Amino acid sequence: MKPTSASEKRGSASLSRHRSVWEMRADGWISLVDDLSRLTVLAPDHPDRARHLAHVRKIVGELAPVESYWAFPGGRVFGELVNWIERDEIARAHQAARRIHRVLAARTYRHDVSALDSDNELPSQIETESERAAQLARPYFEVLIVDEMSPAEEDALRRRVQRKRTSDDDFIFDVVVVPSFEDALIATLVNFNLQAVVIRHGFPFRSVNHNDLLRRFLDGMDEGVEKMAEFERGPLLGRQIAQLRPELDLYLVTDVNVESIAAQVGEVFKRIFFGEEDHIELYSAIMKGVGERHRTPFFHALRDYAKQPTGVFHALPLARGKSIMNSNWIGDLAQFYGMNLFMAETSATSGGLDSLLDPVGPLKLAQEYAARAFGARRTYFATNGTSTCNKIVVQALVRPDDIVLVDRNCHKSHHYGLVLAGAQVAYLDSYPLDQYSMYGAVPIRHIKKTLLDYKRAGTLDRVRMVLLTNCTFDGIVYDVERVMMECLAIKPDLVFLWDEAWFAFARCHPIYRQRTGMASAAKLHEMLQDPAYAARHAEFSKGIDWDNEEQVLGNRLLPDPAKARIRVYATHSTHKTLTALRQGSMIHVWDQDFKDKAEEAFHEAYMTHTSTSPNYQILASLDVGRRQVELEGYELIQRQLELAMSLREQVRTHPLLRRYFRFLTVKDVVPPEYRESGVQSYYDDETGWNNLEAAWRTDEFALDPTRATLSIGAAGMDGDTFKNKELMDRYGIQINKTSRNTVLFMTNIGSTRSAVAYLIEVLVKIARDVDHRVADMSAIERRIHEKRVRSLTLEQPPLPDFSSFHFAFRGRSVEGRGATRDGDIRSAFFLSYDDTNCEYIDMAEAARAIQGGRELVSALFVIPYPPGFPILVPGQVISAEILQFMAALDVREIHGFRPELGFRIFNAEALARAAQATAARAAVALSGRVAQPQANDNETKPASRKARTAPANTTTGREE
């Protein structure tokens, strides 16, 4: 018996073994070309010929339904290929398959006009660079047509589209025709090239394709759709496609009551046409719709400005490169960067440009387009990172003495922002992952409990904001909709700030999008307007006893639709996960009370923190990055996700790699009580991505698979050593975050299969080196190594809880109501400015002092980098657990801690004076002799201050 070829192994594998339909398609064409090549050299009577030919037919059978969802190579060309195989014209079939595969792999069909010409037998590749440059100037896309058509009608439609093309068109498009509701949904998710969908009147529900891999896209589909009248399916299909890929332009062509349908579903469709009366207008509408998303107003304005002849009699000698071109010494700067960078460098806000602080032209349009792309009501650009975005939002919405519930995993910029705003900070505890020296996220039960504590203390009116990190540095993602619903049920006017610095890309993909701040805000607002929800809430209200804390904590709460207000802000480090220059960030706003309660304050805060000399190149890159999100974001994020899963799979199955390394899965970082789905791994061969989709729909916390945390303790190396001495110094691989026994790898939209392959190669080399070192160890060295491995894998120091604020910096609750969690870090922060209030104490002396009963109080933020979150804040008591954790940290950079001096702490005299001042303020407040400022807009704060205690602060790192 002949051995099975590699291509046969690929082709004979169940479709479920492929991570995606795109992987299956690529592998299928490779296998087809390989097997046809093998058949061309086999004699007609060769004993293996029948087996290879059967395998070729099997591959073709698997490819056929997939190819029906793409315009290239198209049904006619693919049909000809199948006919050649059936007629045993193997040489001709091999030549055709090879050329198709080459064009698909190089994606030249997107720019080669001949590849789109149905009169040509097969596509040819672009011959010259000049041809390629000319054709790149007219991007290619595909339009999905949902209609039952015969092959002849499809060909006629395609020819009609081709005849309409002119040299003046900005784009080229081809059409994909599918016959049913199910096929339309599959094509929407499978075909990355789609930019528009035309839904015609009357089509069946069921797909004729019964491919398991394709059918997975239909999981959860309501079977009741099949029973609907055909004329009702078009509007419903439009709504479902809009939920999956909101960036697509949707058009409805109907033969019935077009005016009535337009009134009912007009917001879903870009335009609705009656029958065939406006097919010329439909073509123009499609081109115009894609053009609107392709347009980059500020980038184009800056590019046009750079071409204008100007004289500069103002700032920036660098403008138009004059100070460089006139220099004998710095010409290499222009050689390195190119002149366009300097031609576009200017301080002008006229001449076609705009002012970031008061945009009225192209910048205003660019921000409006960004709001559309990210599902916000309004969007603001920032050129100095999300650290500044966070401070802007906090300063705009939080007033002195307001209470803010803050994720312990929040970035340091939030802490500094809260200092500047004068907020009372209540730190929320994230669940710890001691084994990996990292924190997870804040359970909803803990957030609800904290709000109920404030309600019981009589100070709920002062709670202004909930601030959470979504997703965390390590990839933990909240159920944003649930958090906001349950919090609004307790306090209906809460404002939410979601730090989505690492989650800007999530809008592009339907799985991720459902857990973003903007998508959840829009969904909640629509839900609260629905009469069916009002009835649901009325029924809920009958069964809830708000005085029964366990019942409130143990049940999912529903906000009162008559009281709840949707006020949601999200900050994005666009440059971290999408295309933008470093420090390019955005603030997205979905606040139904913005005009009445926040606009003026927001603009003042924006003015406070935004430079009067913003970098135009950063702004232009944000504009272009938005274009990419709307035109190819879905494709890029899907590929990013697949690369991450491929990397995880390679390490899991490689016998040497799995001996020393292991990528953490959702079961490692999300405890079972927060995984309602019971899912332990997001992908497996039998169910494909179903686990990922199920978990992201139901679980309290989900894991972003593209953030791959590698456990390395079994190799005997700590994270810092692995990052610097192995990955960076030896192999030039850059990562950012480490813990004591993990390193974090992140795929992004710029990641490639080659980069992943190189990383795997490097990991194999490192594992082999460890293997060799261990084999060469003496008995004593081996014992030392095993002790090191045991320390890194089994003996992790417990992550410290937030100890408490010192008495001097705690507020006071309403008398007799009990203490609350918040503390005044602003007073402590500024108290440390006076050196006479502070002293230094080293680690050893601090341990002895704590053991002797002395309370040590931090005067500074202490922030290890990475991951960039404070483990101490001003006014916090230093505990023995914090000292233990500090001693175990494997990082070189710790802000706020000087190894030669130790901790900066408050001396006893300063603490005594601060305590006296706090007690005096509390006494005055409790006696009612001081009127408090207003709390939340029209609500008056009680004339008393509160006692608080709080936890610590961990989180996602930021690198501005």
Disulfide bonds with the S-S distance in Angstrom:
none
